Amino acid sequence: GAGITPFIAILRQLQAAGELAGNTLLFANHTTADIILKDELAALLGEHYINIIKSAPPGVAKMLIDKELLSMCANGKASYYYICGPDQFTADMTGILRELNVPEDHIIFEK
């Protein structure tokens, strides 16, 4: 998979065009050492940049992208959801978004 790479270019272009507002990035990694471009992503998105750390060190909250987190982010908005990750992750996220009544054509992932 391409990982975060395509999203970095998309976010930079949105910023250059003045169209970054309203975007949120849930960036899942196994450890904090796996996070790339943390400072840039935080500067771009502020509070809308959320690190999800599966194996968090002491003092860092362990988080997973699950239905509860997605329901807080989905928020009933008519938004688009771009998913990138391993096949099982993509299937799980797609299923959760469907359960949250996100329209099929608003769920985008590489097929």
Buried (B, 14 or more C-beta within 10 A) or exposed (E): EEEBEEBBEBBEEBBEEEEBEEBBBBBBBEEEEBBEBEEEBBEBBEEBBBBBBEEBEEEEEEBEBEBEBBBEBBEEEEBEBBBBBEEEBBEBBBEBBEEBEBEEEBBEBEE
